[in-house]
């Protein structure tokens, strides 16, 4: 599965995207964010407030309860503001 990071999430993690194999037990977006936070300090800093992170699976915005099974791409965005 491909993970893509945008804006300050990308800056704090230090990469724009990566291919990963999810461990067993990561079944929802919420689980994914918890697992990513534990990877290292950059992820921990970027995802310090996971409830604020917007997520898209296969280019469709989803709730944090959404299952990740079968996802080809998951994108993480910081909160967006209008302009």
Secondary structure, DSSP 8 states (H G I E B T S, - for coil): -EEEE-HHHHHHHT-SEEE----TT--BHHHHHHHHHTT-HHHHHHTTTGGG-EEEETTEEE-TTSB-TT-SEEEEE------
